[in-house]
Amino acid sequence: MTVQNLGTIRSYHAHIYFDGPAQRRTAEIIREEIGARFSVRLGRWHDRLVGPHTRPMYQVSFSADEFPRLVPWLMLNRRDLAVLIHPNTGRSKSDHLSHALWLGEILAINAGPLSDEDDGPEPPIDLNTTPTLKP
Ligand code: ZN
């Protein structure tokens, strides 16, 4: 296996999963807390299963600069929710299945929709939060 250098990581995603109404409310609180503290893109809610994900979730897109702030914050504040954090190198299959890390419960990932063909350059993250609080 060839060594991949850090420059292949274009950005990261955190997927915040929820199961049932109580966890969805927790996910709403965490979403507001993230938006108040971090420069990220908060993706839309997926109450129905989408892509390789086997539980409802929303996605948080963030840059490598935000990783050492957001990921430790999620370690401390995810409550009981499962969180998947993966790099975006353009090869979605290995990004999700080999290079990811989990906080809490490890969920199944459906490899069907994922590819290891380079899907081209990641567009710049369209930040949609306006942080006012320090993490
Ligand atoms: Zn993702």
Backbone and ligand atoms as CSV (ligand in chain L), in Angstrom:
chain,resi,resn,atom,element,x,y,z
A,1,MET,N,N,0.848,-1.191,0.000
A,1,MET,CA,C,0.000,0.000,0.000
A,1,MET,C,C,0.888,1.247,0.000
A,2,THR,N,N,0.568,2.172,-0.872
A,2,THR,CA,C,1.373,3.398,-0.945
A,2,THR,C,C,1.023,4.333,0.209
A,3,VAL,N,N,2.010,5.114,0.594
A,3,VAL,CA,C,1.799,6.097,1.654
A,3,VAL,C,C,1.079,7.300,1.065
A,4,GLN,N,N,0.018,7.690,1.714
A,4,GLN,CA,C,-0.719,8.883,1.277
A,4,GLN,C,C,-0.305,10.060,2.145
A,5,ASN,N,N,0.024,11.166,1.538
A,5,ASN,CA,C,0.391,12.305,2.371
A,5,ASN,C,C,-0.836,13.134,2.749
A,6,LEU,N,N,-0.643,13.983,3.735
A,6,LEU,CA,C,-1.775,14.734,4.286
A,6,LEU,C,C,-2.418,15.660,3.259
A,7,GLY,N,N,-1.628,16.033,2.253
A,7,GLY,CA,C,-2.168,16.938,1.239
A,7,GLY,C,C,-3.312,16.344,0.444
A,8,THR,N,N,-3.502,15.017,0.524
A,8,THR,CA,C,-4.623,14.416,-0.201
A,8,THR,C,C,-5.957,14.688,0.494
A,9,ILE,N,N,-5.911,15.171,1.746
A,9,ILE,CA,C,-7.161,15.467,2.466
A,9,ILE,C,C,-7.618,16.878,2.113
A,10,ARG,N,N,-8.749,16.962,1.430
A,10,ARG,CA,C,-9.266,18.255,0.963
A,10,ARG,C,C,-10.156,18.909,2.005
A,11,SER,N,N,-10.819,18.103,2.786
A,11,SER,CA,C,-11.709,18.599,3.845
A,11,SER,C,C,-12.152,17.376,4.643
A,12,TYR,N,N,-13.010,17.613,5.612
A,12,TYR,CA,C,-13.553,16.524,6.432
A,12,TYR,C,C,-15.069,16.652,6.511
A,13,HIS,N,N,-15.689,15.535,6.804
A,13,HIS,CA,C,-17.099,15.527,7.206
A,13,HIS,C,C,-17.213,14.899,8.590
A,14,ALA,N,N,-18.131,15.438,9.383
A,14,ALA,CA,C,-18.640,14.733,10.557
A,14,ALA,C,C,-20.107,14.440,10.267
A,15,HIS,N,N,-20.511,13.195,10.423
A,15,HIS,CA,C,-21.920,12.817,10.283
A,15,HIS,C,C,-22.468,12.555,11.675
A,16,ILE,N,N,-23.504,13.309,12.040
A,16,ILE,CA,C,-24.107,13.220,13.364
A,16,ILE,C,C,-25.387,12.391,13.207
A,17,TYR,N,N,-25.389,11.193,13.762
A,17,TYR,CA,C,-26.510,10.261,13.592
A,17,TYR,C,C,-27.487,10.368,14.754
A,18,PHE,N,N,-28.748,10.058,14.446
A,18,PHE,CA,C,-29.765,10.043,15.499
A,18,PHE,C,C,-30.774,8.941,15.200
A,19,ASP,N,N,-31.330,8.400,16.277
A,19,ASP,CA,C,-32.254,7.273,16.180
A,19,ASP,C,C,-33.449,7.590,17.066
A,20,GLY,N,N,-34.533,8.026,16.456
A,20,GLY,CA,C,-35.750,8.308,17.214
A,20,GLY,C,C,-35.830,9.768,17.643
A,21,PRO,N,N,-37.032,10.166,18.130
A,21,PRO,CA,C,-37.289,11.579,18.426
A,21,PRO,C,C,-36.396,12.161,19.513
A,22,ALA,N,N,-36.072,11.401,20.544
A,22,ALA,CA,C,-35.244,11.956,21.618
A,22,ALA,C,C,-33.842,12.263,21.101
A,23,GLN,N,N,-33.276,11.340,20.347
A,23,GLN,CA,C,-31.938,11.592,19.789
A,23,GLN,C,C,-31.983,12.695,18.741
A,24,ARG,N,N,-33.091,12.831,18.039
A,24,ARG,CA,C,-33.162,13.926,17.068
A,24,ARG,C,C,-33.119,15.271,17.792
A,25,ARG,N,N,-33.803,15.349,18.927
A,25,ARG,CA,C,-33.752,16.598,19.699
A,25,ARG,C,C,-32.325,16.875,20.185
A,26,THR,N,N,-31.638,15.837,20.620
A,26,THR,CA,C,-30.231,16.009,21.014
A,26,THR,C,C,-29.407,16.480,19.823
A,27,ALA,N,N,-29.662,15.905,18.660
A,27,ALA,CA,C,-28.932,16.301,17.446
A,27,ALA,C,C,-29.202,17.765,17.103
A,28,GLU,N,N,-30.427,18.236,17.349
A,28,GLU,CA,C,-30.755,19.648,17.103
A,28,GLU,C,C,-29.942,20.549,18.028
A,29,ILE,N,N,-29.840,20.155,19.290
A,29,ILE,CA,C,-29.070,20.955,20.253
A,29,ILE,C,C,-27.604,20.998,19.844
A,30,ILE,N,N,-27.045,19.838,19.497
A,30,ILE,CA,C,-25.628,19.784,19.102
A,30,ILE,C,C,-25.398,20.638,17.853
A,31,ARG,N,N,-26.352,20.590,16.929
A,31,ARG,CA,C,-26.233,21.386,15.703
A,31,ARG,C,C,-26.155,22.883,16.025
A,32,GLU,N,N,-27.024,23.338,16.908
A,32,GLU,CA,C,-26.995,24.763,17.287
A,32,GLU,C,C,-25.686,25.102,17.989
A,33,GLU,N,N,-25.232,24.203,18.845
A,33,GLU,CA,C,-23.975,24.448,19.557
A,33,GLU,C,C,-22.789,24.517,18.587
A,34,ILE,N,N,-22.773,23.638,17.582
A,34,ILE,CA,C,-21.696,23.672,16.584
A,34,ILE,C,C,-21.738,24.991,15.810
A,35,GLY,N,N,-22.931,25.356,15.373
A,35,GLY,CA,C,-23.067,26.583,14.582
A,35,GLY,C,C,-22.632,27.823,15.334
A,36,ALA,N,N,-22.792,27.809,16.654
A,36,ALA,CA,C,-22.422,28.962,17.476
A,36,ALA,C,C,-20.917,29.032,17.724
A,37,ARG,N,N,-20.199,27.938,17.462
A,37,ARG,CA,C,-18.787,27.858,17.856
A,37,ARG,C,C,-17.786,27.654,16.729
A,38,PHE,N,N,-18.222,27.125,15.588
A,38,PHE,CA,C,-17.264,26.687,14.569
A,38,PHE,C,C,-17.638,27.210,13.188
A,39,SER,N,N,-16.606,27.489,12.395
A,39,SER,CA,C,-16.791,27.888,10.997
A,39,SER,C,C,-16.893,26.627,10.159
A,40,VAL,N,N,-18.108,26.227,9.874
A,40,VAL,CA,C,-18.371,24.964,9.179
A,40,VAL,C,C,-19.549,25.169,8.228
A,41,ARG,N,N,-19.815,24.137,7.446
A,41,ARG,CA,C,-21.066,24.083,6.683
A,41,ARG,C,C,-21.947,23.024,7.331
A,42,LEU,N,N,-23.105,23.448,7.808
A,42,LEU,CA,C,-24.085,22.511,8.353
A,42,LEU,C,C,-24.972,22.039,7.212
A,43,GLY,N,N,-24.931,20.752,6.931
A,43,GLY,CA,C,-25.738,20.190,5.844
A,43,GLY,C,C,-27.174,19.991,6.271
A,44,ARG,N,N,-28.005,19.664,5.301
A,44,ARG,CA,C,-29.425,19.528,5.611
A,44,ARG,C,C,-29.690,18.248,6.405
A,45,TRP,N,N,-30.853,18.221,7.034
A,45,TRP,CA,C,-31.283,17.047,7.782
A,45,TRP,C,C,-31.637,15.917,6.823
A,46,HIS,N,N,-31.196,14.708,7.140
A,46,HIS,CA,C,-31.606,13.521,6.386
A,46,HIS,C,C,-32.347,12.595,7.345
A,47,ASP,N,N,-33.660,12.804,7.420
A,47,ASP,CA,C,-34.474,11.951,8.293
A,47,ASP,C,C,-34.715,10.583,7.660
A,48,ARG,N,N,-34.524,10.513,6.340
A,48,ARG,CA,C,-34.580,9.219,5.651
A,48,ARG,C,C,-33.161,8.858,5.241
A,49,LEU,N,N,-32.918,7.566,5.108
A,49,LEU,CA,C,-31.557,7.100,4.830
A,49,LEU,C,C,-31.091,7.604,3.472
A,50,VAL,N,N,-29.835,7.989,3.421
A,50,VAL,CA,C,-29.275,8.540,2.191
A,50,VAL,C,C,-27.849,8.023,2.034
A,51,GLY,N,N,-27.451,7.772,0.771
A,51,GLY,CA,C,-26.075,7.356,0.475
A,51,GLY,C,C,-25.703,6.102,1.244
A,52,PRO,N,N,-24.506,6.073,1.799
A,52,PRO,CA,C,-24.031,4.866,2.475
A,52,PRO,C,C,-24.496,4.767,3.926
A,53,HIS,N,N,-25.277,5.729,4.376
A,53,HIS,CA,C,-25.589,5.841,5.807
A,53,HIS,C,C,-26.783,4.974,6.184
A,54,THR,N,N,-26.696,4.320,7.327
A,54,THR,CA,C,-27.729,3.361,7.735
A,54,THR,C,C,-28.516,3.857,8.942
A,55,ARG,N,N,-28.407,5.167,9.209
A,55,ARG,CA,C,-29.205,5.789,10.266
A,55,ARG,C,C,-29.398,7.252,9.845
A,56,PRO,N,N,-30.531,7.863,10.186
A,56,PRO,CA,C,-30.706,9.281,9.851
A,56,PRO,C,C,-29.584,10.136,10.435
A,57,MET,N,N,-29.295,11.244,9.768
A,57,MET,CA,C,-28.143,12.057,10.189
A,57,MET,C,C,-28.182,13.401,9.506
A,58,TYR,N,N,-27.284,14.282,9.927
A,58,TYR,CA,C,-26.895,15.435,9.115
A,58,TYR,C,C,-25.373,15.471,9.075
A,59,GLN,N,N,-24.896,16.207,8.086
A,59,GLN,CA,C,-23.452,16.260,7.818
A,59,GLN,C,C,-22.917,17.636,8.205
A,60,VAL,N,N,-21.717,17.648,8.751
A,60,VAL,CA,C,-20.994,18.892,9.007
A,60,VAL,C,C,-19.721,18.841,8.174
A,61,SER,N,N,-19.527,19.821,7.279
A,61,SER,CA,C,-18.316,19.899,6.451
A,61,SER,C,C,-17.366,20.910,7.074
A,62,PHE,N,N,-16.094,20.563,7.134
A,62,PHE,CA,C,-15.150,21.486,7.757
A,62,PHE,C,C,-13.743,21.287,7.201
A,63,SER,N,N,-12.935,22.314,7.374
A,63,SER,CA,C,-11.575,22.319,6.841
A,63,SER,C,C,-10.617,21.642,7.820
A,64,ALA,N,N,-9.415,21.350,7.311
A,64,ALA,CA,C,-8.381,20.768,8.172
A,64,ALA,C,C,-8.055,21.704,9.339
A,65,ASP,N,N,-8.161,23.013,9.118
A,65,ASP,CA,C,-7.873,23.966,10.206
A,65,ASP,C,C,-8.849,23.808,11.365
A,66,GLU,N,N,-10.071,23.433,11.058
A,66,GLU,CA,C,-11.088,23.333,12.106
A,66,GLU,C,C,-11.050,21.973,12.813
A,67,PHE,N,N,-10.374,20.995,12.200
A,67,PHE,CA,C,-10.350,19.636,12.769
A,67,PHE,C,C,-9.899,19.605,14.233
A,68,PRO,N,N,-8.751,20.251,14.596
A,68,PRO,CA,C,-8.286,20.111,16.000
A,68,PRO,C,C,-9.140,20.862,17.010
A,69,ARG,N,N,-10.132,21.602,16.531
A,69,ARG,CA,C,-11.070,22.258,17.453
A,69,ARG,C,C,-12.384,21.495,17.512
A,70,LEU,N,N,-12.939,21.199,16.336
A,70,LEU,CA,C,-14.265,20.584,16.296
A,70,LEU,C,C,-14.246,19.133,16.795
A,71,VAL,N,N,-13.251,18.350,16.377
A,71,VAL,CA,C,-13.284,16.918,16.730
A,71,VAL,C,C,-13.161,16.707,18.248
A,72,PRO,N,N,-12.220,17.378,18.938
A,72,PRO,CA,C,-12.212,17.217,20.402
A,72,PRO,C,C,-13.488,17.732,21.062
A,73,TRP,N,N,-14.054,18.777,20.498
A,73,TRP,CA,C,-15.321,19.287,21.053
A,73,TRP,C,C,-16.415,18.224,20.918
A,74,LEU,N,N,-16.469,17.560,19.772
A,74,LEU,CA,C,-17.454,16.485,19.592
A,74,LEU,C,C,-17.196,15.328,20.554
A,75,MET,N,N,-15.916,15.041,20.828
A,75,MET,CA,C,-15.606,13.982,21.808
A,75,MET,C,C,-16.264,14.283,23.144
A,76,LEU,N,N,-16.248,15.552,23.518
A,76,LEU,CA,C,-16.772,15.946,24.829
A,76,LEU,C,C,-18.279,16.164,24.831
A,77,ASN,N,N,-18.857,16.445,23.670
A,77,ASN,CA,C,-20.223,16.970,23.656
A,77,ASN,C,C,-21.200,16.224,22.760
A,78,ARG,N,N,-20.863,15.013,22.290
A,78,ARG,CA,C,-21.756,14.298,21.375
A,78,ARG,C,C,-22.922,13.643,22.115
A,79,ARG,N,N,-22.932,13.752,23.446
A,79,ARG,CA,C,-23.918,13.026,24.260
A,79,ARG,C,C,-23.868,11.544,23.875
A,80,ASP,N,N,-25.026,10.947,23.638
A,80,ASP,CA,C,-25.004,9.512,23.313
A,80,ASP,C,C,-25.100,9.260,21.803
A,81,LEU,N,N,-24.862,10.267,20.999
A,81,LEU,CA,C,-25.032,10.087,19.558
A,81,LEU,C,C,-23.778,9.486,18.922
A,82,ALA,N,N,-23.997,8.669,17.905
A,82,ALA,CA,C,-22.893,8.131,17.109
A,82,ALA,C,C,-22.452,9.196,16.113
A,83,VAL,N,N,-21.139,9.344,15.956
A,83,VAL,CA,C,-20.580,10.335,15.023
A,83,VAL,C,C,-19.517,9.644,14.169
A,84,LEU,N,N,-19.611,9.838,12.863
A,84,LEU,CA,C,-18.589,9.373,11.922
A,84,LEU,C,C,-17.810,10.588,11.433
A,85,ILE,N,N,-16.484,10.515,11.505
A,85,ILE,CA,C,-15.638,11.589,10.985
A,85,ILE,C,C,-14.753,10.977,9.903
A,86,HIS,N,N,-14.813,11.549,8.703
A,86,HIS,CA,C,-13.992,10.988,7.625
A,86,HIS,C,C,-13.360,12.100,6.799
A,87,PRO,N,N,-12.173,11.818,6.247
A,87,PRO,CA,C,-11.543,12.783,5.345
A,87,PRO,C,C,-12.207,12.720,3.975
A,88,ASN,N,N,-12.050,13.778,3.212
A,88,ASN,CA,C,-12.472,13.789,1.807
A,88,ASN,C,C,-11.221,13.877,0.950
A,89,THR,N,N,-10.856,12.728,0.369
A,89,THR,CA,C,-9.688,12.692,-0.522
A,89,THR,C,C,-10.125,12.553,-1.972
A,90,GLY,N,N,-11.426,12.470,-2.206
A,90,GLY,CA,C,-11.941,12.237,-3.550
A,90,GLY,C,C,-12.264,10.770,-3.804
A,91,ARG,N,N,-11.903,9.898,-2.872
A,91,ARG,CA,C,-12.177,8.463,-3.034
A,91,ARG,C,C,-13.108,8.044,-1.897
A,92,SER,N,N,-14.399,8.109,-2.180
A,92,SER,CA,C,-15.381,8.035,-1.097
A,92,SER,C,C,-15.404,6.671,-0.410
A,93,LYS,N,N,-15.056,5.619,-1.126
A,93,LYS,CA,C,-15.119,4.292,-0.509
A,93,LYS,C,C,-14.089,4.163,0.613
A,94,SER,N,N,-12.841,4.447,0.305
A,94,SER,CA,C,-11.833,4.339,1.365
A,94,SER,C,C,-12.004,5.440,2.406
A,95,ASP,N,N,-12.466,6.619,1.994
A,95,ASP,CA,C,-12.697,7.689,2.976
A,95,ASP,C,C,-13.660,7.225,4.076
A,96,HIS,N,N,-14.735,6.538,3.677
A,96,HIS,CA,C,-15.749,6.117,4.651
A,96,HIS,C,C,-15.399,4.813,5.360
A,97,LEU,N,N,-14.761,3.894,4.631
A,97,LEU,CA,C,-14.606,2.536,5.174
A,97,LEU,C,C,-13.247,2.302,5.823
A,98,SER,N,N,-12.185,2.923,5.316
A,98,SER,CA,C,-10.838,2.641,5.826
A,98,SER,C,C,-10.245,3.781,6.627
A,99,HIS,N,N,-10.579,5.016,6.263
A,99,HIS,CA,C,-9.882,6.168,6.829
A,99,HIS,C,C,-10.726,6.956,7.814
A,100,ALA,N,N,-11.856,6.407,8.194
A,100,ALA,CA,C,-12.776,7.129,9.069
A,100,ALA,C,C,-12.494,6.820,10.533
A,101,LEU,N,N,-13.000,7.665,11.400
A,101,LEU,CA,C,-13.010,7.350,12.829
A,101,LEU,C,C,-14.429,7.549,13.351
A,102,TRP,N,N,-14.730,6.805,14.380
A,102,TRP,CA,C,-16.065,6.836,14.990
A,102,TRP,C,C,-15.963,7.332,16.422
A,103,LEU,N,N,-16.958,8.120,16.815
A,103,LEU,CA,C,-17.150,8.455,18.220
A,103,LEU,C,C,-18.414,7.731,18.655
A,104,GLY,N,N,-18.304,6.935,19.720
A,104,GLY,CA,C,-19.461,6.186,20.188
A,104,GLY,C,C,-19.705,4.955,19.338
A,105,GLU,N,N,-20.977,4.643,19.164
A,105,GLU,CA,C,-21.371,3.423,18.468
A,105,GLU,C,C,-20.847,3.410,17.028
A,106,ILE,N,N,-20.367,2.259,16.588
A,106,ILE,CA,C,-19.921,2.078,15.203
A,106,ILE,C,C,-21.073,1.487,14.412
A,107,LEU,N,N,-21.527,2.215,13.415
A,107,LEU,CA,C,-22.683,1.792,12.626
A,107,LEU,C,C,-22.220,1.131,11.335
A,108,ALA,N,N,-23.127,0.395,10.731
A,108,ALA,CA,C,-22.841,-0.170,9.409
A,108,ALA,C,C,-22.777,0.956,8.386
A,109,ILE,N,N,-21.904,0.793,7.405
A,109,ILE,CA,C,-21.835,1.695,6.254
A,109,ILE,C,C,-22.104,0.839,5.020
A,110,ASN,N,N,-23.032,1.300,4.201
A,110,ASN,CA,C,-23.394,0.580,2.993
A,110,ASN,C,C,-22.450,0.995,1.863
A,111,ALA,N,N,-21.567,0.088,1.470
A,111,ALA,CA,C,-20.526,0.432,0.500
A,111,ALA,C,C,-21.082,0.612,-0.907
A,112,GLY,N,N,-22.315,0.184,-1.143
A,112,GLY,CA,C,-22.888,0.208,-2.501
A,112,GLY,C,C,-22.701,1.524,-3.244
A,113,PRO,N,N,-23.108,2.652,-2.635
A,113,PRO,CA,C,-23.021,3.926,-3.368
A,113,PRO,C,C,-21.621,4.528,-3.418
A,114,LEU,N,N,-20.642,3.896,-2.772
A,114,LEU,CA,C,-19.317,4.512,-2.656
A,114,LEU,C,C,-18.401,4.033,-3.770
A,115,SER,N,N,-17.476,4.886,-4.161
A,115,SER,CA,C,-16.562,4.568,-5.257
A,115,SER,C,C,-15.134,4.883,-4.851
A,116,ASP,N,N,-14.191,4.171,-5.435
A,116,ASP,CA,C,-12.800,4.545,-5.215
A,116,ASP,C,C,-12.187,5.184,-6.448
A,117,GLU,N,N,-13.043,5.605,-7.367
A,117,GLU,CA,C,-12.578,6.461,-8.464
A,117,GLU,C,C,-12.510,7.883,-7.923
A,118,ASP,N,N,-11.463,8.603,-8.270
A,118,ASP,CA,C,-11.363,9.991,-7.811
A,118,ASP,C,C,-12.520,10.786,-8.398
A,119,ASP,N,N,-13.300,11.397,-7.511
A,119,ASP,CA,C,-14.483,12.129,-7.986
A,119,ASP,C,C,-14.180,13.606,-8.269
A,120,GLY,N,N,-12.905,13.935,-8.389
A,120,GLY,CA,C,-12.535,15.294,-8.785
A,120,GLY,C,C,-12.385,16.208,-7.589
A,121,PRO,N,N,-11.953,17.439,-7.851
A,121,PRO,CA,C,-11.672,18.342,-6.746
A,121,PRO,C,C,-12.920,18.666,-5.929
A,122,GLU,N,N,-12.722,18.716,-4.635
A,122,GLU,CA,C,-13.806,19.084,-3.725
A,122,GLU,C,C,-14.076,20.585,-3.881
A,123,PRO,N,N,-15.317,20.976,-4.069
A,123,PRO,CA,C,-15.579,22.417,-4.122
A,123,PRO,C,C,-15.268,23.052,-2.769
A,124,PRO,N,N,-14.928,24.350,-2.750
A,124,PRO,CA,C,-14.659,24.996,-1.469
A,124,PRO,C,C,-15.868,24.868,-0.550
A,125,ILE,N,N,-15.601,24.760,0.742
A,125,ILE,CA,C,-16.706,24.619,1.695
A,125,ILE,C,C,-17.448,25.948,1.778
A,126,ASP,N,N,-18.730,25.877,1.530
A,126,ASP,CA,C,-19.596,27.046,1.559
A,126,ASP,C,C,-20.057,27.241,3.018
A,127,LEU,N,N,-19.235,27.939,3.794
A,127,LEU,CA,C,-19.505,28.075,5.233
A,127,LEU,C,C,-20.867,28.742,5.451
A,128,ASN,N,N,-21.644,28.206,6.369
A,128,ASN,CA,C,-22.960,28.811,6.612
A,128,ASN,C,C,-23.235,29.042,8.092
A,129,THR,N,N,-22.172,29.093,8.878
A,129,THR,CA,C,-22.364,29.378,10.297
A,129,THR,C,C,-21.705,30.724,10.624
A,130,THR,N,N,-22.157,31.330,11.685
A,130,THR,CA,C,-21.565,32.587,12.147
A,130,THR,C,C,-21.254,32.432,13.639
A,131,PRO,N,N,-20.087,31.841,13.948
A,131,PRO,CA,C,-19.766,31.548,15.336
A,131,PRO,C,C,-19.682,32.824,16.176
A,132,THR,N,N,-20.221,32.731,17.377
A,132,THR,CA,C,-20.147,33.846,18.330
A,132,THR,C,C,-19.566,33.405,19.661
A,133,LEU,N,N,-19.429,32.100,19.858
A,133,LEU,CA,C,-18.928,31.569,21.132
A,133,LEU,C,C,-17.594,30.886,20.898
A,134,LYS,N,N,-16.732,30.901,21.920
A,134,LYS,CA,C,-15.497,30.116,21.866
A,134,LYS,C,C,-15.820,28.675,22.224
A,135,PRO,N,N,-15.102,27.721,21.589
A,135,PRO,CA,C,-15.369,26.310,21.914
A,135,PRO,C,C,-15.070,26.033,23.382
L,1,ZN,ZN,ZN,-19.470,12.408,4.400
